[in-house]
Amino acid sequence: MLLHKNFHIPNDVVTTILKRSDWTSLPPPGYLTVNETSLRAELHFPPPVELVEILKRCGVCLSQFSYRAMSVTVGLIALFQRPGGCADT
């Protein structure tokens, strides 16, 4: 599929297009909604587990994060994962 190839989505991930009656902010259980802007901003799949956990705790879905908010969040995740990335207090 072209979508999988262009946006580095693994072949085992099932993709679907929302119906007009669907809301990106209310994905069905087990689904993740992503808007085109996030894909064009080079969001790769699967998203970091930490990002998914942050979204769950905040009660928002991925499509509700702006590109800038996602960039900052993923950057902070990378910073805290790197050894010595954050000074010990």
PDB file of N, CA, C and O in Angstrom, chain B, residues numbered from 101:
ATOM      1  N   MET B 101       0.836  -1.194   0.000  1.00  0.00           N
ATOM      2  CA  MET B 101       0.000   0.000   0.000  1.00  0.00           C
ATOM      3  C   MET B 101       0.877   1.252   0.000  1.00  0.00           C
ATOM      4  O   MET B 101       1.902   1.313   0.678  1.00  0.00           O
ATOM      5  N   LEU B 102       0.460   2.216  -0.754  1.00  0.00           N
ATOM      6  CA  LEU B 102       1.216   3.449  -0.893  1.00  0.00           C
ATOM      7  C   LEU B 102       1.316   4.196   0.442  1.00  0.00           C
ATOM      8  O   LEU B 102       2.366   4.756   0.759  1.00  0.00           O
ATOM      9  N   LEU B 103       0.241   4.208   1.215  1.00  0.00           N
ATOM     10  CA  LEU B 103       0.248   4.880   2.512  1.00  0.00           C
ATOM     11  C   LEU B 103       1.316   4.273   3.420  1.00  0.00           C
ATOM     12  O   LEU B 103       2.064   4.999   4.075  1.00  0.00           O
ATOM     13  N   HIS B 104       1.385   2.964   3.458  1.00  0.00           N
ATOM     14  CA  HIS B 104       2.370   2.269   4.286  1.00  0.00           C
ATOM     15  C   HIS B 104       3.790   2.620   3.835  1.00  0.00           C
ATOM     16  O   HIS B 104       4.664   2.885   4.660  1.00  0.00           O
ATOM     17  N   LYS B 105       4.007   2.618   2.531  1.00  0.00           N
ATOM     18  CA  LYS B 105       5.344   2.892   1.992  1.00  0.00           C
ATOM     19  C   LYS B 105       5.759   4.343   2.228  1.00  0.00           C
ATOM     20  O   LYS B 105       6.870   4.607   2.686  1.00  0.00           O
ATOM     21  N   ASN B 106       4.883   5.264   1.921  1.00  0.00           N
ATOM     22  CA  ASN B 106       5.228   6.689   2.025  1.00  0.00           C
ATOM     23  C   ASN B 106       5.459   7.160   3.453  1.00  0.00           C
ATOM     24  O   ASN B 106       6.262   8.063   3.686  1.00  0.00           O
ATOM     25  N   PHE B 107       4.756   6.552   4.414  1.00  0.00           N
ATOM     26  CA  PHE B 107       4.845   7.041   5.788  1.00  0.00           C
ATOM     27  C   PHE B 107       5.440   6.021   6.752  1.00  0.00           C
ATOM     28  O   PHE B 107       5.289   6.145   7.967  1.00  0.00           O
ATOM     29  N   HIS B 108       6.124   5.000   6.199  1.00  0.00           N
ATOM     30  CA  HIS B 108       6.862   4.014   7.002  1.00  0.00           C
ATOM     31  C   HIS B 108       5.971   3.293   8.008  1.00  0.00           C
ATOM     32  O   HIS B 108       6.388   3.040   9.138  1.00  0.00           O
ATOM     33  N   ILE B 109       4.762   2.966   7.606  1.00  0.00           N
ATOM     34  CA  ILE B 109       3.839   2.235   8.465  1.00  0.00           C
ATOM     35  C   ILE B 109       4.057   0.747   8.213  1.00  0.00           C
ATOM     36  O   ILE B 109       3.977   0.305   7.067  1.00  0.00           O
ATOM     37  N   PRO B 110       4.333  -0.044   9.270  1.00  0.00           N
ATOM     38  CA  PRO B 110       4.553  -1.483   9.066  1.00  0.00           C
ATOM     39  C   PRO B 110       3.364  -2.131   8.363  1.00  0.00           C
ATOM     40  O   PRO B 110       2.221  -1.718   8.557  1.00  0.00           O
ATOM     41  N   ASN B 111       3.638  -3.139   7.553  1.00  0.00           N
ATOM     42  CA  ASN B 111       2.593  -3.807   6.777  1.00  0.00           C
ATOM     43  C   ASN B 111       1.549  -4.496   7.646  1.00  0.00           C
ATOM     44  O   ASN B 111       0.418  -4.696   7.204  1.00  0.00           O
ATOM     45  N   ASP B 112       1.907  -4.865   8.877  1.00  0.00           N
ATOM     46  CA  ASP B 112       0.937  -5.550   9.736  1.00  0.00           C
ATOM     47  C   ASP B 112      -0.028  -4.591  10.427  1.00  0.00           C
ATOM     48  O   ASP B 112      -0.938  -5.034  11.128  1.00  0.00           O
ATOM     49  N   VAL B 113       0.155  -3.288  10.241  1.00  0.00           N
ATOM     50  CA  VAL B 113      -0.758  -2.300  10.811  1.00  0.00           C
ATOM     51  C   VAL B 113      -1.910  -2.090   9.839  1.00  0.00           C
ATOM     52  O   VAL B 113      -1.701  -1.743   8.677  1.00  0.00           O
ATOM     53  N   VAL B 114      -3.123  -2.302  10.325  1.00  0.00           N
ATOM     54  CA  VAL B 114      -4.313  -2.134   9.491  1.00  0.00           C
ATOM     55  C   VAL B 114      -4.699  -0.658   9.484  1.00  0.00           C
ATOM     56  O   VAL B 114      -4.847  -0.043  10.540  1.00  0.00           O
ATOM     57  N   THR B 115      -4.859  -0.099   8.297  1.00  0.00           N
ATOM     58  CA  THR B 115      -5.260   1.307   8.191  1.00  0.00           C
ATOM     59  C   THR B 115      -6.656   1.384   7.601  1.00  0.00           C
ATOM     60  O   THR B 115      -7.075   0.516   6.836  1.00  0.00           O
ATOM     61  N   THR B 116      -7.360   2.428   7.968  1.00  0.00           N
ATOM     62  CA  THR B 116      -8.706   2.655   7.449  1.00  0.00           C
ATOM     63  C   THR B 116      -8.942   4.158   7.365  1.00  0.00           C
ATOM     64  O   THR B 116      -8.306   4.934   8.079  1.00  0.00           O
ATOM     65  N   ILE B 117      -9.828   4.550   6.521  1.00  0.00           N
ATOM     66  CA  ILE B 117     -10.205   5.953   6.376  1.00  0.00           C
ATOM     67  C   ILE B 117     -11.469   6.175   7.204  1.00  0.00           C
ATOM     68  O   ILE B 117     -12.396   5.366   7.162  1.00  0.00           O
ATOM     69  N   LEU B 118     -11.501   7.270   7.953  1.00  0.00           N
ATOM     70  CA  LEU B 118     -12.682   7.574   8.755  1.00  0.00           C
ATOM     71  C   LEU B 118     -13.885   7.863   7.868  1.00  0.00           C
ATOM     72  O   LEU B 118     -13.755   8.394   6.765  1.00  0.00           O
ATOM     73  N   LYS B 119     -15.054   7.503   8.375  1.00  0.00           N
ATOM     74  CA  LYS B 119     -16.298   7.857   7.697  1.00  0.00           C
ATOM     75  C   LYS B 119     -16.648   9.287   8.077  1.00  0.00           C
ATOM     76  O   LYS B 119     -16.115   9.822   9.049  1.00  0.00           O
ATOM     77  N   ARG B 120     -17.518   9.891   7.334  1.00  0.00           N
ATOM     78  CA  ARG B 120     -17.921  11.273   7.645  1.00  0.00           C
ATOM     79  C   ARG B 120     -18.539  11.385   9.034  1.00  0.00           C
ATOM     80  O   ARG B 120     -18.467  12.441   9.661  1.00  0.00           O
ATOM     81  N   SER B 121     -19.142  10.314   9.513  1.00  0.00           N
ATOM     82  CA  SER B 121     -19.788  10.347  10.833  1.00  0.00           C
ATOM     83  C   SER B 121     -18.804  10.103  11.976  1.00  0.00           C
ATOM     84  O   SER B 121     -19.170  10.262  13.141  1.00  0.00           O
ATOM     85  N   ASP B 122     -17.552   9.717  11.665  1.00  0.00           N
ATOM     86  CA  ASP B 122     -16.552   9.448  12.696  1.00  0.00           C
ATOM     87  C   ASP B 122     -15.881  10.744  13.148  1.00  0.00           C
ATOM     88  O   ASP B 122     -15.819  11.723  12.404  1.00  0.00           O
ATOM     89  N   TRP B 123     -15.384  10.727  14.377  1.00  0.00           N
ATOM     90  CA  TRP B 123     -14.650  11.859  14.936  1.00  0.00           C
ATOM     91  C   TRP B 123     -13.234  11.398  15.245  1.00  0.00           C
ATOM     92  O   TRP B 123     -13.047  10.354  15.871  1.00  0.00           O
ATOM     93  N   THR B 124     -12.236  12.160  14.815  1.00  0.00           N
ATOM     94  CA  THR B 124     -10.852  11.765  15.107  1.00  0.00           C
ATOM     95  C   THR B 124     -10.556  11.815  16.593  1.00  0.00           C
ATOM     96  O   THR B 124      -9.676  11.097  17.068  1.00  0.00           O
ATOM     97  N   SER B 125     -11.263  12.638  17.330  1.00  0.00           N
ATOM     98  CA  SER B 125     -11.019  12.737  18.770  1.00  0.00           C
ATOM     99  C   SER B 125     -11.694  11.615  19.557  1.00  0.00           C
ATOM    100  O   SER B 125     -11.473  11.491  20.761  1.00  0.00           O
ATOM    101  N   LEU B 126     -12.511  10.800  18.897  1.00  0.00           N
ATOM    102  CA  LEU B 126     -13.181   9.674  19.560  1.00  0.00           C
ATOM    103  C   LEU B 126     -12.948   8.390  18.755  1.00  0.00           C
ATOM    104  O   LEU B 126     -13.880   7.852  18.158  1.00  0.00           O
ATOM    105  N   PRO B 127     -11.703   7.904  18.742  1.00  0.00           N
ATOM    106  CA  PRO B 127     -11.450   6.701  17.950  1.00  0.00           C
ATOM    107  C   PRO B 127     -12.124   5.483  18.567  1.00  0.00           C
ATOM    108  O   PRO B 127     -12.297   5.423  19.784  1.00  0.00           O
ATOM    109  N   PRO B 128     -12.506   4.508  17.740  1.00  0.00           N
ATOM    110  CA  PRO B 128     -13.073   3.277  18.290  1.00  0.00           C
ATOM    111  C   PRO B 128     -12.040   2.576  19.170  1.00  0.00           C
ATOM    112  O   PRO B 128     -10.841   2.762  18.965  1.00  0.00           O
ATOM    113  N   PRO B 129     -12.474   1.779  20.141  1.00  0.00           N
ATOM    114  CA  PRO B 129     -11.523   1.063  21.002  1.00  0.00           C
ATOM    115  C   PRO B 129     -10.530   0.253  20.167  1.00  0.00           C
ATOM    116  O   PRO B 129     -10.912  -0.453  19.234  1.00  0.00           O
ATOM    117  N   GLY B 130      -9.263   0.370  20.517  1.00  0.00           N
ATOM    118  CA  GLY B 130      -8.218  -0.361  19.812  1.00  0.00           C
ATOM    119  C   GLY B 130      -7.672   0.350  18.592  1.00  0.00           C
ATOM    120  O   GLY B 130      -6.751  -0.151  17.946  1.00  0.00           O
ATOM    121  N   TYR B 131      -8.227   1.524  18.259  1.00  0.00           N
ATOM    122  CA  TYR B 131      -7.766   2.276  17.094  1.00  0.00           C
ATOM    123  C   TYR B 131      -7.033   3.531  17.530  1.00  0.00           C
ATOM    124  O   TYR B 131      -7.228   4.026  18.640  1.00  0.00           O
ATOM    125  N   LEU B 132      -6.197   4.032  16.654  1.00  0.00           N
ATOM    126  CA  LEU B 132      -5.441   5.257  16.873  1.00  0.00           C
ATOM    127  C   LEU B 132      -5.706   6.149  15.678  1.00  0.00           C
ATOM    128  O   LEU B 132      -5.529   5.718  14.539  1.00  0.00           O
ATOM    129  N   THR B 133      -6.125   7.375  15.910  1.00  0.00           N
ATOM    130  CA  THR B 133      -6.362   8.282  14.791  1.00  0.00           C
ATOM    131  C   THR B 133      -5.154   9.178  14.588  1.00  0.00           C
ATOM    132  O   THR B 133      -4.550   9.661  15.546  1.00  0.00           O
ATOM    133  N   VAL B 134      -4.816   9.391  13.335  1.00  0.00           N
ATOM    134  CA  VAL B 134      -3.668  10.210  12.970  1.00  0.00           C
ATOM    135  C   VAL B 134      -4.084  11.087  11.808  1.00  0.00           C
ATOM    136  O   VAL B 134      -4.722  10.621  10.864  1.00  0.00           O
ATOM    137  N   ASN B 135      -3.721  12.356  11.879  1.00  0.00           N
ATOM    138  CA  ASN B 135      -4.067  13.221  10.757  1.00  0.00           C
ATOM    139  C   ASN B 135      -2.900  13.315   9.778  1.00  0.00           C
ATOM    140  O   ASN B 135      -1.769  12.959  10.108  1.00  0.00           O
ATOM    141  N   GLU B 136      -3.181  13.785   8.601  1.00  0.00           N
ATOM    142  CA  GLU B 136      -2.182  13.850   7.537  1.00  0.00           C
ATOM    143  C   GLU B 136      -1.004  14.738   7.916  1.00  0.00           C
ATOM    144  O   GLU B 136       0.132  14.452   7.535  1.00  0.00           O
ATOM    145  N   THR B 137      -1.259  15.807   8.658  1.00  0.00           N
ATOM    146  CA  THR B 137      -0.188  16.710   9.065  1.00  0.00           C
ATOM    147  C   THR B 137       0.855  15.980   9.898  1.00  0.00           C
ATOM    148  O   THR B 137       2.053  16.200   9.723  1.00  0.00           O
ATOM    149  N   SER B 138       0.409  15.111  10.805  1.00  0.00           N
ATOM    150  CA  SER B 138       1.352  14.348  11.629  1.00  0.00           C
ATOM    151  C   SER B 138       2.202  13.428  10.765  1.00  0.00           C
ATOM    152  O   SER B 138       3.402  13.287  11.000  1.00  0.00           O
ATOM    153  N   LEU B 139       1.595  12.809   9.778  1.00  0.00           N
ATOM    154  CA  LEU B 139       2.350  11.926   8.896  1.00  0.00           C
ATOM    155  C   LEU B 139       3.362  12.715   8.070  1.00  0.00           C
ATOM    156  O   LEU B 139       4.498  12.278   7.886  1.00  0.00           O
ATOM    157  N   ARG B 140       2.951  13.860   7.584  1.00  0.00           N
ATOM    158  CA  ARG B 140       3.866  14.684   6.797  1.00  0.00           C
ATOM    159  C   ARG B 140       4.980  15.264   7.662  1.00  0.00           C
ATOM    160  O   ARG B 140       6.035  15.633   7.147  1.00  0.00           O
ATOM    161  N   ALA B 141       4.755  15.348   8.971  1.00  0.00           N
ATOM    162  CA  ALA B 141       5.771  15.829   9.905  1.00  0.00           C
ATOM    163  C   ALA B 141       6.726  14.707  10.303  1.00  0.00           C
ATOM    164  O   ALA B 141       7.528  14.859  11.224  1.00  0.00           O
ATOM    165  N   GLU B 142       6.631  13.580   9.599  1.00  0.00           N
ATOM    166  CA  GLU B 142       7.508  12.434   9.757  1.00  0.00           C
ATOM    167  C   GLU B 142       7.281  11.652  11.043  1.00  0.00           C
ATOM    168  O   GLU B 142       8.226  11.116  11.622  1.00  0.00           O
ATOM    169  N   LEU B 143       6.040  11.585  11.486  1.00  0.00           N
ATOM    170  CA  LEU B 143       5.702  10.681  12.569  1.00  0.00           C
ATOM    171  C   LEU B 143       5.837   9.274  12.015  1.00  0.00           C
ATOM    172  O   LEU B 143       5.253   8.954  10.980  1.00  0.00           O
ATOM    173  N   HIS B 144       6.591   8.443  12.686  1.00  0.00           N
ATOM    174  CA  HIS B 144       6.804   7.075  12.237  1.00  0.00           C
ATOM    175  C   HIS B 144       6.065   6.112  13.145  1.00  0.00           C
ATOM    176  O   HIS B 144       5.739   6.439  14.286  1.00  0.00           O
ATOM    177  N   PHE B 145       5.809   4.937  12.636  1.00  0.00           N
ATOM    178  CA  PHE B 145       5.064   3.932  13.385  1.00  0.00           C
ATOM    179  C   PHE B 145       5.924   2.737  13.679  1.00  0.00           C
ATOM    180  O   PHE B 145       6.814   2.420  12.889  1.00  0.00           O
ATOM    181  N   PRO B 146       5.701   2.070  14.766  1.00  0.00           N
ATOM    182  CA  PRO B 146       4.735   2.464  15.789  1.00  0.00           C
ATOM    183  C   PRO B 146       5.259   3.664  16.566  1.00  0.00           C
ATOM    184  O   PRO B 146       6.470   3.840  16.692  1.00  0.00           O
ATOM    185  N   PRO B 147       4.348   4.495  17.091  1.00  0.00           N
ATOM    186  CA  PRO B 147       4.804   5.643  17.887  1.00  0.00           C
ATOM    187  C   PRO B 147       5.475   5.139  19.155  1.00  0.00           C
ATOM    188  O   PRO B 147       5.189   4.026  19.598  1.00  0.00           O
ATOM    189  N   PRO B 148       6.360   5.930  19.748  1.00  0.00           N
ATOM    190  CA  PRO B 148       7.018   5.499  20.980  1.00  0.00           C
ATOM    191  C   PRO B 148       5.988   5.132  22.057  1.00  0.00           C
ATOM    192  O   PRO B 148       4.983   5.821  22.228  1.00  0.00           O
ATOM    193  N   VAL B 149       6.251   4.054  22.769  1.00  0.00           N
ATOM    194  CA  VAL B 149       5.352   3.593  23.826  1.00  0.00           C
ATOM    195  C   VAL B 149       5.115   4.705  24.843  1.00  0.00           C
ATOM    196  O   VAL B 149       4.006   4.868  25.352  1.00  0.00           O
ATOM    197  N   GLU B 150       6.164   5.465  25.133  1.00  0.00           N
ATOM    198  CA  GLU B 150       6.038   6.557  26.098  1.00  0.00           C
ATOM    199  C   GLU B 150       5.074   7.625  25.608  1.00  0.00           C
ATOM    200  O   GLU B 150       4.332   8.203  26.403  1.00  0.00           O
ATOM    201  N   LEU B 151       5.078   7.892  24.302  1.00  0.00           N
ATOM    202  CA  LEU B 151       4.147   8.871  23.742  1.00  0.00           C
ATOM    203  C   LEU B 151       2.709   8.382  23.884  1.00  0.00           C
ATOM    204  O   LEU B 151       1.818   9.150  24.247  1.00  0.00           O
ATOM    205  N   VAL B 152       2.489   7.111  23.598  1.00  0.00           N
ATOM    206  CA  VAL B 152       1.146   6.541  23.735  1.00  0.00           C
ATOM    207  C   VAL B 152       0.683   6.622  25.190  1.00  0.00           C
ATOM    208  O   VAL B 152      -0.480   6.928  25.454  1.00  0.00           O
ATOM    209  N   GLU B 153       1.585   6.351  26.133  1.00  0.00           N
ATOM    210  CA  GLU B 153       1.242   6.427  27.561  1.00  0.00           C
ATOM    211  C   GLU B 153       0.893   7.863  27.973  1.00  0.00           C
ATOM    212  O   GLU B 153      -0.050   8.082  28.733  1.00  0.00           O
ATOM    213  N   ILE B 154       1.647   8.823  27.473  1.00  0.00           N
ATOM    214  CA  ILE B 154       1.355  10.238  27.780  1.00  0.00           C
ATOM    215  C   ILE B 154      -0.015  10.616  27.232  1.00  0.00           C
ATOM    216  O   ILE B 154      -0.790  11.288  27.912  1.00  0.00           O
ATOM    217  N   LEU B 155      -0.319  10.191  26.010  1.00  0.00           N
ATOM    218  CA  LEU B 155      -1.616  10.494  25.414  1.00  0.00           C
ATOM    219  C   LEU B 155      -2.749   9.886  26.240  1.00  0.00           C
ATOM    220  O   LEU B 155      -3.771  10.532  26.472  1.00  0.00           O
ATOM    221  N   LYS B 156      -2.561   8.642  26.682  1.00  0.00           N
ATOM    222  CA  LYS B 156      -3.591   7.992  27.504  1.00  0.00           C
ATOM    223  C   LYS B 156      -3.802   8.748  28.805  1.00  0.00           C
ATOM    224  O   LYS B 156      -4.938   8.996  29.209  1.00  0.00           O
ATOM    225  N   ARG B 157      -2.708   9.112  29.458  1.00  0.00           N
ATOM    226  CA  ARG B 157      -2.826   9.831  30.744  1.00  0.00           C
ATOM    227  C   ARG B 157      -3.465  11.201  30.594  1.00  0.00           C
ATOM    228  O   ARG B 157      -4.161  11.673  31.492  1.00  0.00           O
ATOM    229  N   CYS B 158      -3.223  11.836  29.451  1.00  0.00           N
ATOM    230  CA  CYS B 158      -3.815  13.159  29.203  1.00  0.00           C
ATOM    231  C   CYS B 158      -5.244  13.059  28.677  1.00  0.00           C
ATOM    232  O   CYS B 158      -5.965  14.055  28.622  1.00  0.00           O
ATOM    233  N   GLY B 159      -5.647  11.847  28.291  1.00  0.00           N
ATOM    234  CA  GLY B 159      -6.999  11.661  27.775  1.00  0.00           C
ATOM    235  C   GLY B 159      -7.208  12.255  26.400  1.00  0.00           C
ATOM    236  O   GLY B 159      -8.311  12.681  26.060  1.00  0.00           O
ATOM    237  N   VAL B 160      -6.146  12.283  25.606  1.00  0.00           N
ATOM    238  CA  VAL B 160      -6.249  12.800  24.247  1.00  0.00           C
ATOM    239  C   VAL B 160      -5.750  11.743  23.275  1.00  0.00           C
ATOM    240  O   VAL B 160      -5.059  10.803  23.667  1.00  0.00           O
ATOM    241  N   CYS B 161      -6.102  11.902  22.006  1.00  0.00           N
ATOM    242  CA  CYS B 161      -5.594  10.975  20.996  1.00  0.00           C
ATOM    243  C   CYS B 161      -4.529  11.691  20.171  1.00  0.00           C
ATOM    244  O   CYS B 161      -4.406  12.915  20.208  1.00  0.00           O
ATOM    245  N   LEU B 162      -3.789  10.919  19.450  1.00  0.00           N
ATOM    246  CA  LEU B 162      -2.652  11.434  18.696  1.00  0.00           C
ATOM    247  C   LEU B 162      -3.039  12.550  17.735  1.00  0.00           C
ATOM    248  O   LEU B 162      -2.277  13.498  17.544  1.00  0.00           O
ATOM    249  N   SER B 163      -4.207  12.444  17.137  1.00  0.00           N
ATOM    250  CA  SER B 163      -4.619  13.461  16.162  1.00  0.00           C
ATOM    251  C   SER B 163      -4.922  14.809  16.817  1.00  0.00           C
ATOM    252  O   SER B 163      -5.025  15.819  16.121  1.00  0.00           O
ATOM    253  N   GLN B 164      -5.066  14.841  18.142  1.00  0.00           N
ATOM    254  CA  GLN B 164      -5.327  16.104  18.828  1.00  0.00           C
ATOM    255  C   GLN B 164      -4.047  16.867  19.158  1.00  0.00           C
ATOM    256  O   GLN B 164      -4.100  18.054  19.483  1.00  0.00           O
ATOM    257  N   PHE B 165      -2.904  16.200  19.078  1.00  0.00           N
ATOM    258  CA  PHE B 165      -1.630  16.863  19.341  1.00  0.00           C
ATOM    259  C   PHE B 165      -1.217  17.645  18.105  1.00  0.00           C
ATOM    260  O   PHE B 165      -1.271  17.124  16.991  1.00  0.00           O
ATOM    261  N   SER B 166      -0.812  18.876  18.294  1.00  0.00           N
ATOM    262  CA  SER B 166      -0.277  19.640  17.172  1.00  0.00           C
ATOM    263  C   SER B 166       1.124  19.119  16.864  1.00  0.00           C
ATOM    264  O   SER B 166       1.737  18.439  17.686  1.00  0.00           O
ATOM    265  N   TYR B 167       1.613  19.438  15.697  1.00  0.00           N
ATOM    266  CA  TYR B 167       2.959  19.005  15.320  1.00  0.00           C
ATOM    267  C   TYR B 167       3.972  19.503  16.340  1.00  0.00           C
ATOM    268  O   TYR B 167       4.859  18.756  16.752  1.00  0.00           O
ATOM    269  N   ARG B 168       3.848  20.735  16.740  1.00  0.00           N
ATOM    270  CA  ARG B 168       4.809  21.324  17.685  1.00  0.00           C
ATOM    271  C   ARG B 168       4.753  20.621  19.039  1.00  0.00           C
ATOM    272  O   ARG B 168       5.794  20.315  19.619  1.00  0.00           O
ATOM    273  N   ALA B 169       3.554  20.363  19.545  1.00  0.00           N
ATOM    274  CA  ALA B 169       3.425  19.666  20.831  1.00  0.00           C
ATOM    275  C   ALA B 169       4.008  18.257  20.748  1.00  0.00           C
ATOM    276  O   ALA B 169       4.665  17.796  21.681  1.00  0.00           O
ATOM    277  N   MET B 170       3.765  17.581  19.634  1.00  0.00           N
ATOM    278  CA  MET B 170       4.297  16.230  19.464  1.00  0.00           C
ATOM    279  C   MET B 170       5.813  16.265  19.376  1.00  0.00           C
ATOM    280  O   MET B 170       6.482  15.404  19.948  1.00  0.00           O
ATOM    281  N   SER B 171       6.362  17.234  18.677  1.00  0.00           N
ATOM    282  CA  SER B 171       7.814  17.347  18.539  1.00  0.00           C
ATOM    283  C   SER B 171       8.472  17.561  19.894  1.00  0.00           C
ATOM    284  O   SER B 171       9.485  16.933  20.202  1.00  0.00           O
ATOM    285  N   VAL B 172       7.903  18.441  20.696  1.00  0.00           N
ATOM    286  CA  VAL B 172       8.452  18.707  22.025  1.00  0.00           C
ATOM    287  C   VAL B 172       8.355  17.460  22.893  1.00  0.00           C
ATOM    288  O   VAL B 172       9.316  17.114  23.581  1.00  0.00           O
ATOM    289  N   THR B 173       7.219  16.784  22.872  1.00  0.00           N
ATOM    290  CA  THR B 173       7.017  15.591  23.691  1.00  0.00           C
ATOM    291  C   THR B 173       7.988  14.485  23.294  1.00  0.00           C
ATOM    292  O   THR B 173       8.632  13.891  24.158  1.00  0.00           O
ATOM    293  N   VAL B 174       8.102  14.205  22.003  1.00  0.00           N
ATOM    294  CA  VAL B 174       9.022  13.163  21.541  1.00  0.00           C
ATOM    295  C   VAL B 174      10.467  13.553  21.854  1.00  0.00           C
ATOM    296  O   VAL B 174      11.275  12.693  22.204  1.00  0.00           O
ATOM    297  N   GLY B 175      10.795  14.823  21.734  1.00  0.00           N
ATOM    298  CA  GLY B 175      12.137  15.295  22.091  1.00  0.00           C
ATOM    299  C   GLY B 175      12.442  15.075  23.565  1.00  0.00           C
ATOM    300  O   GLY B 175      13.542  14.651  23.918  1.00  0.00           O
ATOM    301  N   LEU B 176      11.477  15.358  24.418  1.00  0.00           N
ATOM    302  CA  LEU B 176      11.673  15.128  25.856  1.00  0.00           C
ATOM    303  C   LEU B 176      11.809  13.637  26.164  1.00  0.00           C
ATOM    304  O   LEU B 176      12.618  13.246  27.006  1.00  0.00           O
ATOM    305  N   ILE B 177      11.028  12.815  25.490  1.00  0.00           N
ATOM    306  CA  ILE B 177      11.138  11.367  25.677  1.00  0.00           C
ATOM    307  C   ILE B 177      12.550  10.920  25.320  1.00  0.00           C
ATOM    308  O   ILE B 177      13.170  10.162  26.067  1.00  0.00           O
ATOM    309  N   ALA B 178      13.061  11.385  24.183  1.00  0.00           N
ATOM    310  CA  ALA B 178      14.405  11.013  23.745  1.00  0.00           C
ATOM    311  C   ALA B 178      15.453  11.505  24.743  1.00  0.00           C
ATOM    312  O   ALA B 178      16.414  10.793  25.033  1.00  0.00           O
ATOM    313  N   LEU B 179      15.275  12.699  25.259  1.00  0.00           N
ATOM    314  CA  LEU B 179      16.220  13.259  26.226  1.00  0.00           C
ATOM    315  C   LEU B 179      16.285  12.411  27.489  1.00  0.00           C
ATOM    316  O   LEU B 179      17.372  12.116  27.986  1.00  0.00           O
ATOM    317  N   PHE B 180      15.134  12.023  28.006  1.00  0.00           N
ATOM    318  CA  PHE B 180      15.112  11.254  29.241  1.00  0.00           C
ATOM    319  C   PHE B 180      15.539   9.804  29.042  1.00  0.00           C
ATOM    320  O   PHE B 180      15.946   9.154  30.005  1.00  0.00           O
ATOM    321  N   GLN B 181      15.458   9.284  27.829  1.00  0.00           N
ATOM    322  CA  GLN B 181      15.888   7.909  27.566  1.00  0.00           C
ATOM    323  C   GLN B 181      17.391   7.799  27.398  1.00  0.00           C
ATOM    324  O   GLN B 181      17.965   6.740  27.649  1.00  0.00           O
ATOM    325  N   ARG B 182      18.025   8.858  26.984  1.00  0.00           N
ATOM    326  CA  ARG B 182      19.462   8.827  26.715  1.00  0.00           C
ATOM    327  C   ARG B 182      20.252   8.828  28.026  1.00  0.00           C
ATOM    328  O   ARG B 182      19.980   9.643  28.907  1.00  0.00           O
ATOM    329  N   PRO B 183      21.221   7.928  28.163  1.00  0.00           N
ATOM    330  CA  PRO B 183      22.056   7.940  29.374  1.00  0.00           C
ATOM    331  C   PRO B 183      22.744   9.278  29.525  1.00  0.00           C
ATOM    332  O   PRO B 183      23.390   9.764  28.596  1.00  0.00           O
ATOM    333  N   GLY B 184      22.607   9.867  30.688  1.00  0.00           N
ATOM    334  CA  GLY B 184      23.212  11.176  30.929  1.00  0.00           C
ATOM    335  C   GLY B 184      22.467  12.314  30.279  1.00  0.00           C
ATOM    336  O   GLY B 184      22.941  13.450  30.279  1.00  0.00           O
ATOM    337  N   GLY B 185      21.297  12.023  29.719  1.00  0.00           N
ATOM    338  CA  GLY B 185      20.535  13.054  29.024  1.00  0.00           C
ATOM    339  C   GLY B 185      19.895  14.061  29.957  1.00  0.00           C
ATOM    340  O   GLY B 185      19.577  15.179  29.552  1.00  0.00           O
ATOM    341  N   CYS B 186      19.709  13.673  31.179  1.00  0.00           N
ATOM    342  CA  CYS B 186      19.129  14.578  32.172  1.00  0.00           C
ATOM    343  C   CYS B 186      19.962  14.471  33.438  1.00  0.00           C
ATOM    344  O   CYS B 186      20.210  13.369  33.928  1.00  0.00           O
ATOM    345  N   ALA B 187      20.381  15.571  33.954  1.00  0.00           N
ATOM    346  CA  ALA B 187      21.236  15.560  35.148  1.00  0.00           C
ATOM    347  C   ALA B 187      20.475  15.011  36.349  1.00  0.00           C
ATOM    348  O   ALA B 187      19.313  15.345  36.577  1.00  0.00           O
ATOM    349  N   ASP B 188      21.156  14.165  37.107  1.00  0.00           N
ATOM    350  CA  ASP B 188      20.546  13.631  38.336  1.00  0.00           C
ATOM    351  C   ASP B 188      20.486  14.732  39.385  1.00  0.00           C
ATOM    352  O   ASP B 188      21.393  15.558  39.494  1.00  0.00           O
ATOM    353  N   THR B 189      19.411  14.727  40.149  1.00  0.00           N
ATOM    354  CA  THR B 189      19.273  15.740  41.195  1.00  0.00           C
ATOM    355  C   THR B 189      19.536  15.147  42.540  1.00  0.00           C
ATOM    356  O   THR B 189      19.466  15.849  43.549  1.00  0.00           O
TER     357      THR B 189
END
